[in-house]
Amino acid sequence: MAMNLFGARDTLTTHSGQKLYFYNLNKFADQGHDISKLPVSIKVLLESVLREANDYDVRREDVTTVAGWKPVNEEVEIPFKPARVILQDFTGVPAVVDLAAMRSAMVAMGGDPNKINPLIPVDLVIDHSVQVDEFGTEFALANNMAIEFERNRERYEFLRWGQQAFDNFGVVPPASGIVHQVNLEYLAKGVQSRPEDDGVVVYPDSLVGTDSHTTMINGLGIVGWGVGGIEAEAVMLGQPIYMLMPEVIGFKITGAMPEGATATDLALRVTQMLREKGVVGKFVEFYGAGLSNMTLPDRATIANMAPEYGATMGFFPVDDEALRYLRRTGRLEDEIELVEAYYKAQGMFRTDETPDPVFTDTIELDLGTIVPSLAGPKRPQDRVNLSDMHTVFAEALTAPVKGRGFELPEGKLNAQGTITGTDLKIGHGAVTLASITSCTNTSNPSVLIAAGLVAKKAVELGLTTQPWVKTSLAPGSRVVTDYLENAGLQTYLDQIGFNTVGYGCMTCIGNSGPLPEPIVDAINEGDLVAASVLSGNRNFEGRINPHIKANYLASPPLVVAYALAGTVVNDIVNDPIGTGKDGQPVYLRDVWPSNAEIQDIMDRAINAEMFKKVYDGIEKSNADWNAIPVSEGALYDWNADSTYIQNPPFFETLANGPSEIVSIEGARVLVKVGDSVTTDHISPAGSFKADTPAGKYLTDRGIKPVDFNSYGSRRGNDRIMTRGTFANIRLKNQLAPGTEGGFTTDFTTGNVTSIYDAAQNYKASNIPLVVLAGKDYGMGSSRDWAAKGTMLLGVKAVLAESFERIHRSNLVGMGVLPLQYKNGETAESLGIAGDEMIDVVLPTDLKPRQDVTLRVGKNGVTREITVQCRIDTPVEIDYYKNGGILQTVLRSILERSKDEVKA
């Protein structure tokens, strides 16, 4: 029964005459709440607390607090209950593993395992497991899919079990597309509904997802963002997300895009601007008349990169373009009419005449100033004008590592390597990988058609890609293949090596597959700074391929152009990119399509029927998936010999109950790192070698290196993931100078060893551990294993100059204490070398964001330093006391079950 505490429930009548309940913000406002100038994103949060208010986990004061949102920063906690949850398989498998483990723990404590069940809709899209093993052939797609099923059979059997074991849990099978594009084109409804009292209540579609790029859905006017798997699991089980009231930065859009610029160029510019502005942990809401000159896929391209510019969301309100997109993608007319009626009734439908909301701060961009760009070589916010690319790369070769360069000495600048079996030589900047991949751009027909047109013009002029370039095309959905084929463009992409290699998140997540050995030999011979150019959103060190050091994000047509040129050293704007069949030089301008050409093909080649055909029955569309046998039952039958799925140790001490907060004493530093350490550095997703702790674990169990798969695919096994924590080959741990990768100094022996082995020695001696870090610690993917692995290594606290939002939350969710230096202090300014003994003095009544004392001791001398506790909310204090968020939820469910039995 609905509480309707503010009497705001009202009736909405659709065009077809259907009467539905909705929680009317205007009716609520009539009670004396001025919400007329609230940002639309805040109005969505307000509707949620208004509808969910029950004076229990969503209180009356929460509603008035959100309604009273102020532009200035308020450290006020609010709850938010999203309408649904979305998962991808890399993060979804461990989430389902945790739910299965909670069921086992529930039984062990005498509870009902069926109480552990998603209470809201959960969709898992399998898109992160396919790799680019084969490329450049007509058989690449089929063979990569076959290898994917062979490698991941055990994981897929587990997910098939979960599909039948849990209610409200749906799975979109492999080879369907990238999770965010499937979400945008199919799963998102705009308006959700559920039974309430004697009718049906409708409310805004909203979600959280276990992938940081969940924000792509913001382009459709849907509130949603990435969270850690542990937080998502709590939401599945009916818990609100507790968050600080967000600041909202208004981003005003004016003008229109110029000839030759793409949505990717726009997204890279926005990313650069907002990183410079500083929007970590804030909402960004786009407004202004210029939005009417942007297609919805263009908006989604920008929204997708919210993690790259650091925001919680990059939100575009619902407007006429959102309705057009729903029609173009084959949504039902009744659904579209409901979206229009609902958002207009709530005063949340944008037009060019909509008054500007009041924001915390604003920033403005004229679309007419956008120019072709790339970003790199190590971070997505480091945008480079295409015209400057060759000079910027040359500067990066000798720039210091701290300046995001490669610090090559002058004597190595002309180094070359010979491609085995040929007379070909490559040098620094050789493009060894060119990939059209990732949700950022494959949701956008304009840039994919542009890539196809570049390929067509190149083939007609007699160009081909350079032989040292590994090329690939990984569409975000099968609809992309349909319209590229319908436009007659796929054949040209095939002819220059951009054959479809799979439908999933491949190169961008690190599933680029191995480079051909002759190319690797050439790179190693010259110790080359080889380059990749990809249409992705992430280019962090060590992510794309272990042999490629310089990685550049670019639009799909530029990916094709650089594959033709084969190097980032040349001035691609003014120098030829190749020689035509007539012997004449061919320039970028000769193959670059006009905006009119792109639009003409979009109008002719794309229609709503394509989307209906692809998505109708997609859950049953993969015969290989359907053929996987399904084990039944509410409890998972754990196999002690499995190297993919293991019962994690998170609930082993649950019966002891929540603990009192105690100080951390006698800790040692396990890892000390600088700025911009990503979740990829902490918990890599890609491949690993036999001589690593994870590799040795598998080898000891008879697994051959060819069958290792990747860290991402092994996330259901805590034994492997703990060994893979801080194992990125590009990690620079200052406690092991001169090394690169997962090494540290073990202060129990004084020797440099693997981080995992050192952690085991510390654990045997009951020595707690800490991590020291710089700015933006944990930026990147919402990777729960970056926090889980940290905890399982024995790390009790992480002290950083600043944290990325999701990773800080995940650390608390795993019972690890985040601490932050105060007043601009750093480990260097305080003289903390990392070889000291450290105590963290915590009061038993610890409060959110409280200052605490750090005691740092060495050679009999102890100093006291004040740092800030970054447990940000009262609920997080409870999580910390319980040892984590899942432990808190499980205890709560168990207690409620006992109360129900008593009643």
GUTI-278544 format. One record per residue (C-alpha): y negated, x negated, z; residue in one letter. Coordinates in steps of 0.02 Angstrom, whole numbers, always signed. Layout:
N
v|u|w|residu
Y|X|Z|a
...
END
This chain:
903
v|u|w|residu
+0|+0|+0|m
-171|-67|-49|a
-292|-100|+94|m
-452|-70|-9|n
-553|-131|+140|l
-721|-111|+54|f
-685|+53|-34|g
-716|-31|-202|a
-563|+31|-293|r
-613|+135|-442|d
-539|+212|-599|t
-552|+133|-770|l
-517|+243|-921|t
-460|+153|-1079|t
-496|+204|-1259|h
-326|+288|-1265|s
-365|+391|-1112|g
-255|+296|-988|q
-323|+295|-811|k
-303|+133|-715|l
-363|+70|-547|y
-478|-80|-536|f
-581|-159|-398|y
-757|-125|-457|n
-878|-267|-420|l
-1026|-151|-453|n
-963|-26|-325|k
-947|-169|-202|f
-1123|-230|-246|a
-1193|-58|-207|d
-1149|-93|-25|q
-1291|-218|-15|g
-1218|-372|-99|h
-1325|-449|-237|d
-1200|-526|-356|i
-1303|-504|-515|s
-1335|-690|-542|k
-1167|-759|-490|l
-1079|-870|-617|p
-939|-773|-703|v
-809|-894|-634|s
-864|-851|-457|i
-856|-665|-498|k
-672|-689|-542|v
-642|-768|-372|l
-739|-625|-292|l
-632|-493|-377|e
-476|-582|-315|s
-525|-585|-131|v
-594|-407|-144|l
-428|-343|-213|r
-317|-448|-99|e
-416|-426|+64|a
-293|-378|+202|n
-370|-454|+359|d
-223|-575|+365|y
-222|-718|+239|d
-373|-645|+148|v
-502|-587|+273|r
-654|-473|+260|r
-768|-621|+290|e
-688|-711|+141|d
-752|-572|+28|v
-929|-579|+95|t
-925|-769|+89|t
-882|-773|-97|v
-1008|-634|-132|a
-1140|-740|-46|g
-1105|-895|-152|w
-1253|-1013|-153|k
-1293|-1151|-277|p
-1303|-1281|-140|v
-1143|-1363|-80|n
-1061|-1263|+60|e
-909|-1332|+145|e
-835|-1160|+168|v
-651|-1125|+142|e
-596|-978|+36|i
-424|-914|-15|p
-374|-877|-195|f
-217|-787|-252|k
-188|-818|-438|p
-102|-686|-543|a
+35|-803|-604|r
+99|-982|-611|v
+143|-1089|-762|i
+254|-1243|-762|l
+309|-1374|-886|q
+480|-1453|-869|d
+430|-1626|-804|f
+342|-1543|-657|t
+442|-1382|-664|g
+613|-1460|-633|v
+562|-1537|-465|p
+476|-1373|-420|a
+638|-1278|-449|v
+734|-1416|-360|v
+621|-1390|-209|d
+649|-1202|-213|l
+837|-1231|-223|a
+824|-1354|-77|a
+724|-1226|+22|m
+863|-1100|-5|r
+991|-1225|+59|s
+881|-1263|+209|a
+857|-1077|+240|m
+1045|-1052|+250|v
+1064|-1203|+365|a
+939|-1123|+484|m
+1026|-955|+480|g
+905|-869|+361|g
+924|-770|+201|d
+913|-882|+46|p
+852|-737|-61|n
+690|-739|+39|k
+649|-896|-60|i
+597|-815|-222|n
+440|-812|-330|p
+333|-663|-282|l
+222|-674|-436|i
+266|-708|-619|p
+314|-888|-655|v
+340|-957|-831|d
+414|-1127|-868|l
+392|-1199|-1043|v
+509|-1343|-1086|i
+397|-1460|-1186|d
+392|-1632|-1104|h
+570|-1694|-1135|s
+573|-1727|-1322|v
+535|-1906|-1378|q
+487|-1986|-1543|v
+651|-2077|-1572|d
+653|-2045|-1759|e
+497|-2033|-1866|f
+441|-2036|-2046|g
+591|-1942|-2114|t
+634|-1762|-2156|e
+771|-1770|-2023|f
+657|-1826|-1880|a
+636|-1653|-1804|l
+820|-1606|-1805|a
+879|-1775|-1743|n
+749|-1788|-1604|n
+797|-1613|-1545|m
+981|-1660|-1544|a
+944|-1817|-1442|i
+835|-1714|-1324|e
+978|-1594|-1284|f
+1101|-1737|-1264|e
+987|-1832|-1144|r
+933|-1682|-1042|n
+1090|-1576|-1037|r
+1106|-1584|-848|e
+924|-1539|-819|r
+937|-1394|-940|y
+1094|-1329|-855|e
+998|-1332|-691|f
+853|-1235|-766|l
+974|-1108|-840|r
+1041|-1084|-663|w
+864|-1059|-599|g
+830|-933|-736|q
+968|-820|-670|q
+948|-861|-485|a
+763|-823|-460|f
+667|-663|-492|d
+500|-669|-583|n
+551|-832|-667|f
+552|-848|-857|g
+592|-999|-966|v
+525|-1035|-1140|v
+658|-1149|-1216|p
+638|-1320|-1296|p
+564|-1340|-1471|a
+446|-1192|-1445|s
+282|-1285|-1421|g
+168|-1364|-1293|i
+152|-1265|-1131|v
-37|-1243|-1144|h
-33|-1185|-1324|q
+110|-1064|-1288|v
+5|-1003|-1142|n
-149|-981|-1250|l
-61|-901|-1398|e
+68|-796|-1308|y
+83|-790|-1118|l
-99|-756|-1076|a
-146|-572|-1073|k
-329|-576|-1022|g
-296|-434|-900|v
-144|-420|-785|q
-76|-265|-698|s
+41|-217|-557|r
+93|-55|-470|p
-21|+0|-328|e
+1|+157|-225|d
+17|+302|-348|d
-40|+207|-502|g
-70|+39|-584|v
-209|-83|-541|v
-281|-202|-672|v
-367|-367|-636|y
-415|-529|-723|p
-277|-641|-786|d
-281|-800|-682|s
-160|-940|-645|l
-122|-1110|-578|v
-8|-1232|-668|g
+85|-1391|-630|t
+1|-1482|-772|d
-179|-1537|-754|s
-218|-1472|-929|h
-184|-1294|-873|t
-374|-1282|-893|t
-353|-1258|-1081|m
-335|-1073|-1041|i
-517|-1073|-979|n
-567|-1067|-1162|g
-502|-887|-1166|l
-606|-836|-1015|g
-458|-853|-895|i
-481|-940|-728|v
-347|-1070|-702|g
-323|-1252|-659|w
-192|-1381|-624|g
-116|-1405|-453|v
+24|-1510|-385|g
+201|-1442|-393|g
+207|-1425|-206|i
+50|-1318|-203|e
+113|-1214|-349|a
+275|-1181|-256|e
+178|-1113|-108|a
+81|-997|-225|v
+245|-937|-301|m
+301|-891|-126|l
+148|-784|-94|g
+30|-909|-13|q
-152|-916|-64|p
-230|-1076|-124|i
-356|-1126|+6|y
-504|-1213|-72|m
-681|-1260|-30|l
-812|-1148|-108|m
-844|-1234|-275|p
-1009|-1289|-342|e
-1035|-1228|-521|v
-1119|-1338|-651|i
-1192|-1237|-795|g
-1168|-1319|-965|f
-1288|-1242|-1091|k
-1234|-1247|-1273|i
-1362|-1232|-1413|t
-1360|-1259|-1601|g
-1213|-1275|-1719|a
-1092|-1414|-1769|m
-1147|-1526|-1914|p
-1049|-1569|-2070|e
-910|-1694|-2038|g
-898|-1673|-1850|a
-743|-1600|-1768|t
-698|-1509|-1609|a
-620|-1671|-1547|t
-785|-1761|-1567|d
-868|-1622|-1469|l
-738|-1630|-1329|a
-757|-1819|-1313|l
-947|-1802|-1302|r
-934|-1667|-1168|v
-810|-1775|-1072|t
-928|-1923|-1076|q
-1078|-1819|-1021|m
-989|-1734|-877|l
-910|-1895|-812|r
-1084|-1970|-808|e
-1149|-1811|-722|k
-1013|-1814|-590|g
-917|-1650|-580|v
-760|-1697|-484|v
-699|-1546|-385|g
-829|-1430|-464|k
-821|-1287|-586|f
-907|-1311|-754|v
-960|-1148|-838|e
-1021|-1148|-1018|f
-1161|-1031|-1067|y
-1298|-1009|-1197|g
-1316|-935|-1371|a
-1232|-1087|-1449|g
-1064|-1020|-1386|l
-1071|-894|-1527|s
-1060|-1039|-1650|n
-898|-1102|-1571|m
-724|-1040|-1612|t
-606|-1007|-1470|l
-493|-1154|-1517|p
-648|-1265|-1507|d
-682|-1198|-1333|r
-501|-1225|-1283|a
-511|-1406|-1343|t
-656|-1435|-1223|i
-579|-1336|-1080|a
-418|-1434|-1099|n
-506|-1596|-1054|m
-575|-1536|-887|a
-462|-1662|-797|p
-536|-1800|-905|e
-713|-1754|-855|y
-653|-1724|-677|g
-693|-1540|-656|a
-579|-1411|-578|t
-615|-1299|-729|m
-712|-1297|-892|g
-739|-1109|-905|f
-797|-1003|-1052|f
-828|-818|-1013|p
-743|-679|-1111|v
-844|-622|-1262|d
-821|-556|-1439|d
-743|-720|-1497|e
-611|-705|-1361|a
-568|-531|-1426|l
-560|-596|-1605|r
-442|-734|-1550|y
-326|-610|-1466|l
-319|-513|-1629|r
-293|-669|-1735|r
-145|-719|-1627|t
-56|-552|-1641|g
-91|-472|-1471|r
-68|-284|-1458|l
-224|-181|-1494|e
-206|-85|-1330|d
-208|-250|-1235|e
-363|-309|-1326|i
-455|-145|-1295|e
-411|-157|-1110|l
-482|-334|-1101|v
-645|-275|-1179|e
-659|-120|-1070|a
-616|-211|-910|y
-736|-358|-927|y
-878|-246|-984|k
-849|-129|-837|a
-855|-278|-718|q
-1014|-352|-795|g
-918|-509|-845|m
-926|-493|-1035|f
-1040|-624|-1117|r
-1162|-590|-1257|t
-1308|-691|-1323|d
-1421|-575|-1222|e
-1330|-604|-1058|t
-1454|-670|-928|p
-1416|-847|-873|d
-1325|-854|-705|p
-1390|-963|-566|v
-1295|-1128|-558|f
-1286|-1275|-439|t
-1356|-1384|-578|d
-1364|-1378|-767|t
-1338|-1491|-917|i
-1372|-1454|-1100|e
-1301|-1505|-1268|l
-1359|-1469|-1445|d
-1204|-1454|-1553|l
-1303|-1524|-1698|g
-1302|-1697|-1616|t
-1113|-1718|-1621|i
-1049|-1865|-1725|v
-873|-1928|-1765|p
-806|-2022|-1615|s
-657|-2100|-1527|l
-629|-2140|-1344|a
-547|-2293|-1270|g
-471|-2417|-1256|p
-418|-2371|-1080|k
-507|-2212|-1023|r
-543|-2043|-1106|p
-725|-2040|-1049|q
-768|-2203|-1138|d
-828|-2126|-1300|r
-866|-2236|-1451|v
-961|-2181|-1606|n
-848|-2205|-1757|l
-982|-2312|-1837|s
-977|-2431|-1687|d
-789|-2436|-1665|m
-757|-2606|-1745|h
-891|-2694|-1643|t
-843|-2609|-1480|v
-661|-2662|-1503|f
-714|-2841|-1539|a
-817|-2843|-1379|e
-671|-2770|-1279|a
-558|-2916|-1328|l
-662|-3040|-1229|t
-736|-2922|-1099|a
-671|-2943|-920|p
-528|-2834|-863|v
-643|-2758|-732|k
-756|-2706|-875|g
-607|-2620|-957|r
-582|-2765|-1076|g
-437|-2881|-1113|f
-516|-3047|-1062|e
-445|-3150|-1206|l
-501|-3330|-1218|p
-588|-3383|-1380|e
-438|-3483|-1434|g
-328|-3328|-1443|k
-444|-3213|-1541|l
-365|-3255|-1708|n
-185|-3245|-1649|a
-60|-3165|-1767|q
+122|-3114|-1768|g
+242|-3102|-1913|t
+339|-2941|-1939|i
+521|-2995|-1940|t
+601|-2989|-2110|g
+436|-2984|-2205|t
+289|-3094|-2249|d
+170|-2971|-2164|l
+63|-3032|-2020|k
-34|-2926|-1897|i
-170|-2974|-1774|g
-266|-2898|-1631|h
-316|-2718|-1664|g
-170|-2681|-1779|a
-136|-2494|-1768|v
+49|-2492|-1726|t
+55|-2309|-1678|l
-39|-2159|-1752|a
+7|-1991|-1680|s
-55|-1814|-1702|i
-1|-1748|-1534|t
-54|-1662|-1374|s
-118|-1493|-1322|c
-299|-1549|-1339|t
-301|-1536|-1527|n
-142|-1452|-1585|t
-211|-1285|-1525|s
-350|-1303|-1652|n
-313|-1259|-1835|p
-476|-1335|-1898|s
-429|-1514|-1852|v
-248|-1497|-1906|l
-298|-1428|-2075|i
-426|-1569|-2087|a
-286|-1694|-2056|a
-183|-1611|-2192|g
-328|-1620|-2314|l
-354|-1806|-2277|v
-170|-1833|-2313|a
-181|-1732|-2474|k
-331|-1828|-2540|k
-252|-1994|-2489|a
-90|-1956|-2580|v
-183|-1899|-2735|e
-281|-2063|-2736|l
-122|-2164|-2714|g
-143|-2219|-2532|l
-4|-2237|-2405|t
+2|-2284|-2222|t
+24|-2466|-2174|q
+205|-2520|-2143|p
+174|-2575|-1962|w
+112|-2402|-1908|v
+230|-2283|-1818|k
+171|-2111|-1874|t
+211|-1941|-1800|s
+157|-1759|-1798|l
+202|-1654|-1646|a
+131|-1478|-1671|p
+84|-1376|-1519|g
+179|-1224|-1583|s
+287|-1173|-1729|r
+140|-1073|-1796|v
+59|-1240|-1843|v
+204|-1281|-1959|t
+191|-1108|-2037|d
+8|-1123|-2082|y
+19|-1305|-2138|l
+161|-1256|-2254|e
+72|-1097|-2308|n
-80|-1203|-2354|a
+28|-1327|-2450|g
-26|-1471|-2337|l
+134|-1515|-2243|q
+208|-1595|-2398|t
+64|-1719|-2407|y
+77|-1761|-2222|l
+263|-1791|-2250|d
+229|-1908|-2396|q
+126|-2026|-2287|i
+245|-2023|-2139|g
+172|-1883|-2032|f
+332|-1783|-2031|n
+355|-1662|-1888|t
+448|-1753|-1749|v
+458|-1612|-1621|g
+366|-1469|-1539|y
+310|-1535|-1371|g
+201|-1653|-1272|c
+264|-1817|-1343|m
+155|-1971|-1372|t
+17|-1914|-1253|c
+137|-1905|-1105|i
+217|-2071|-1147|g
+362|-2003|-1248|n
+309|-2102|-1402|s
+481|-2181|-1412|g
+511|-2364|-1450|p
+413|-2459|-1582|l
+523|-2536|-1717|p
+589|-2704|-1657|e
+506|-2805|-1797|p
+337|-2737|-1740|i
+375|-2776|-1558|v
+426|-2953|-1608|d
+260|-2977|-1698|a
+161|-2912|-1549|i
+256|-3026|-1430|n
+241|-3178|-1545|e
+53|-3167|-1551|g
+32|-3090|-1377|d
-71|-2962|-1471|l
-185|-2825|-1411|v
-107|-2695|-1525|a
-188|-2523|-1542|a
-137|-2342|-1550|s
-241|-2198|-1615|v
-186|-2027|-1555|l
-257|-1852|-1546|s
-216|-1841|-1361|g
-315|-1828|-1201|n
-247|-1975|-1102|r
-252|-2160|-1147|n
-226|-2245|-980|f
-148|-2417|-975|e
+39|-2419|-997|g
+49|-2234|-1035|r
+67|-2224|-1224|i
+186|-2370|-1256|n
+223|-2526|-1154|p
+185|-2641|-1301|h
+17|-2564|-1346|i
-132|-2614|-1241|k
-279|-2530|-1331|a
-265|-2342|-1349|n
-395|-2232|-1433|y
-413|-2044|-1431|l
-470|-1969|-1596|a
-467|-1812|-1701|s
-311|-1781|-1807|p
-400|-1823|-1971|p
-457|-1989|-1896|l
-278|-2023|-1839|v
-224|-2008|-2020|v
-370|-2117|-2078|a
-327|-2256|-1956|y
-143|-2249|-2007|a
-202|-2279|-2186|l
-318|-2421|-2134|a
-191|-2498|-2013|g
-321|-2580|-1900|t
-466|-2541|-1785|v
-548|-2708|-1826|v
-629|-2651|-1988|n
-785|-2544|-2007|d
-695|-2385|-2061|i
-859|-2299|-2106|v
-921|-2430|-2229|n
-768|-2534|-2274|d
-626|-2470|-2386|p
-477|-2394|-2297|i
-363|-2441|-2441|g
-345|-2470|-2627|t
-308|-2324|-2742|g
-179|-2317|-2881|k
-319|-2358|-3003|d
-353|-2522|-2912|g
-519|-2461|-2844|q
-567|-2461|-2660|p
-551|-2296|-2568|v
-673|-2254|-2429|y
-662|-2133|-2284|l
-791|-2022|-2369|r
-674|-2006|-2519|d
-538|-1922|-2416|v
-640|-1831|-2284|w
-643|-1641|-2310|p
-798|-1532|-2301|s
-817|-1395|-2171|n
-810|-1268|-2313|a
-642|-1335|-2374|e
-569|-1323|-2199|i
-635|-1146|-2172|q
-572|-1087|-2341|d
-394|-1140|-2301|i
-403|-1067|-2126|m
-455|-900|-2199|d
-314|-902|-2326|r
-171|-982|-2231|a
-176|-909|-2055|i
-141|-729|-2004|n
-85|-630|-1852|a
+87|-596|-1925|e
+129|-783|-1909|m
+103|-775|-1721|f
+203|-614|-1703|k
+348|-688|-1801|k
+353|-849|-1698|v
+332|-772|-1526|y
+435|-613|-1543|d
+589|-651|-1437|g
+545|-835|-1414|i
+637|-843|-1247|e
+801|-819|-1343|k
+751|-911|-1501|s
+840|-1077|-1473|n
+1026|-1068|-1510|a
+1063|-1233|-1423|d
+977|-1171|-1266|w
+1070|-1005|-1272|n
+1236|-1097|-1286|a
+1213|-1192|-1121|i
+1335|-1119|-993|p
+1253|-1036|-843|v
+1315|-1062|-665|s
+1283|-910|-556|e
+1244|-880|-374|g
+1092|-886|-260|a
+1129|-1063|-199|l
+1136|-1215|-310|y
+1296|-1316|-300|d
+1227|-1491|-273|w
+1326|-1632|-353|n
+1319|-1793|-253|a
+1359|-1895|-409|d
+1219|-1823|-515|s
+1086|-1945|-574|t
+968|-1804|-627|y
+971|-1672|-489|i
+982|-1710|-303|q
+943|-1613|-145|n
+781|-1696|-85|p
+762|-1750|+97|p
+601|-1653|+127|f
+678|-1524|+245|f
+799|-1633|+344|e
+696|-1630|+505|t
+624|-1456|+483|l
+713|-1383|+634|a
+609|-1494|+750|n
+456|-1387|+718|g
+277|-1441|+687|p
+220|-1601|+769|s
+68|-1644|+869|e
-53|-1757|+777|i
-27|-1938|+830|v
-110|-2101|+783|s
-34|-2218|+655|i
-3|-2385|+739|e
+49|-2556|+678|g
+40|-2512|+494|a
+50|-2635|+351|r
-30|-2623|+180|v
+99|-2592|+45|l
-20|-2582|-104|v
-203|-2630|-128|k
-283|-2578|-293|v
-453|-2560|-373|g
-543|-2417|-460|d
-474|-2284|-577|s
-293|-2298|-523|v
-208|-2148|-602|t
-57|-2045|-558|t
+23|-2136|-705|d
+1|-2299|-610|h
+73|-2220|-453|i
+215|-2122|-534|s
+243|-2166|-717|p
+325|-2039|-831|a
+389|-2154|-967|g
+536|-2269|-993|s
+595|-2406|-876|f
+702|-2561|-889|k
+868|-2614|-814|a
+789|-2745|-699|d
+680|-2619|-607|t
+738|-2537|-444|p
+765|-2372|-537|a
+858|-2462|-676|g
+970|-2552|-551|k
+1007|-2386|-464|y
+1068|-2311|-628|l
+1160|-2467|-684|t
+1254|-2470|-518|d
+1312|-2294|-559|r
+1376|-2340|-730|g
+1228|-2276|-831|i
+1186|-2385|-981|k
+1003|-2427|-1017|p
+1010|-2328|-1179|v
+1043|-2174|-1072|d
+910|-2206|-940|f
+795|-2074|-1020|n
+625|-2078|-931|s
+551|-2061|-758|y
+483|-1892|-810|g
+654|-1826|-853|s
+727|-1893|-690|r
+603|-1803|-576|r
+742|-1696|-504|g
+815|-1852|-420|n
+713|-1919|-274|d
+817|-2079|-269|r
+754|-2131|-439|i
+577|-2067|-418|m
+551|-2157|-253|t
+607|-2318|-336|r
+487|-2282|-478|g
+335|-2256|-366|t
+198|-2385|-403|f
+313|-2452|-541|a
+193|-2437|-688|n
+204|-2599|-788|i
+13|-2610|-791|r
-13|-2587|-604|l
-116|-2729|-531|k
-75|-2741|-346|n
-196|-2861|-265|q
-64|-2905|-136|l
+38|-2989|-273|a
-93|-3087|-372|p
-37|-3152|-540|g
+89|-3011|-563|t
+79|-2849|-659|e
+191|-2702|-616|g
+276|-2639|-460|g
+266|-2795|-350|f
+194|-2831|-179|t
+198|-2959|-40|t
+323|-2909|+94|d
+240|-2965|+255|f
+406|-2956|+349|t
+467|-3103|+243|t
+310|-3171|+159|g
+393|-3154|-10|n
+334|-3064|-167|v
+461|-2929|-209|t
+470|-2755|-282|s
+367|-2623|-194|i
+523|-2518|-166|y
+621|-2661|-86|d
+475|-2707|+25|a
+458|-2526|+80|a
+642|-2523|+129|q
+619|-2679|+236|n
+469|-2601|+321|y
+566|-2440|+350|k
+710|-2537|+429|a
+584|-2614|+550|s
+497|-2446|+585|n
+334|-2510|+515|i
+221|-2375|+443|p
+128|-2411|+281|l
-44|-2381|+207|v
-118|-2395|+34|v
-294|-2462|+0|l
-384|-2404|-157|a
-551|-2396|-246|g
-643|-2255|-334|k
-561|-2103|-417|d
-392|-2138|-341|y
-260|-2023|-416|g
-355|-1972|-573|m
-251|-1903|-715|g
-103|-1786|-720|s
-66|-1667|-577|s
+90|-1766|-537|r
+172|-1711|-375|d
+287|-1863|-374|w
+136|-1975|-355|a
+122|-1897|-181|a
+307|-1866|-149|k
+354|-2045|-192|g
+212|-2113|-87|t
+277|-2017|+62|m
+459|-2065|+35|l
+412|-2249|+28|l
+350|-2230|+206|g
+163|-2225|+171|v
+73|-2131|+309|k
-107|-2146|+248|a
-207|-2188|+92|v
-382|-2258|+114|l
-489|-2246|-44|a
-671|-2250|-96|e
-646|-2079|-177|s
-503|-1965|-228|f
-469|-1859|-379|e
-454|-1677|-324|r
-272|-1637|-359|i
-198|-1799|-293|h
-293|-1786|-128|r
-224|-1610|-106|s
-49|-1668|-151|n
-54|-1808|-23|l
-95|-1683|+114|v
+39|-1568|+45|g
+166|-1706|+76|m
+103|-1750|+249|g
+12|-1910|+196|v
-161|-1935|+273|l
-303|-1964|+148|p
-446|-2068|+217|l
-610|-2113|+133|q
-732|-2256|+162|y
-904|-2202|+221|k
-1078|-2245|+159|n
-1023|-2336|+3|g
-915|-2458|+98|e
-764|-2537|+14|t
-618|-2648|+63|a
-714|-2793|-12|e
-878|-2757|+79|s
-783|-2739|+242|l
-680|-2895|+212|g
-512|-2805|+216|i
-391|-2918|+121|a
-236|-2812|+144|g
-137|-2935|+249|d
-198|-2861|+414|e
-115|-2746|+540|m
-195|-2574|+537|i
-205|-2432|+664|d
-275|-2260|+619|v
-337|-2180|+780|v
-319|-1990|+767|l
-369|-1861|+897|p
-238|-1728|+934|t
-367|-1594|+890|d
-411|-1671|+722|l
-539|-1569|+622|k
-566|-1560|+434|p
-670|-1704|+366|r
-687|-1780|+539|q
-734|-1963|+560|d
-592|-2067|+631|v
-574|-2248|+684|t
-480|-2381|+589|l
-427|-2536|+688|r
-400|-2686|+576|v
-320|-2837|+658|g
-279|-3014|+600|k
-248|-3178|+693|n
-283|-3096|+860|g
-453|-3026|+805|v
-472|-2836|+790|t
-617|-2742|+710|r
-655|-2556|+717|e
-712|-2464|+560|i
-763|-2283|+545|t
-688|-2187|+399|v
-682|-2004|+352|q
-525|-1898|+361|c
-507|-1809|+194|r
-403|-1666|+259|i
-532|-1542|+196|d
-485|-1371|+266|t
-410|-1296|+425|p
-256|-1241|+330|v
-228|-1420|+274|e
-229|-1472|+458|i
-81|-1354|+481|d
+5|-1428|+328|y
-17|-1602|+400|y
+52|-1551|+570|k
+205|-1474|+487|n
+237|-1626|+379|g
+184|-1539|+219|g
+146|-1376|+134|i
+326|-1329|+92|l
+382|-1357|+270|q
+240|-1244|+327|t
+289|-1106|+206|v
+474|-1118|+246|l
+442|-1104|+432|r
+328|-955|+400|s
+460|-866|+295|i
+594|-902|+426|l
+485|-833|+565|e
+445|-676|+466|r
+631|-653|+432|s
+668|-663|+618|k
+531|-537|+655|d
+602|-418|+525|e
+775|-431|+605|v
+702|-393|+777|k
+606|-245|+707|a
END
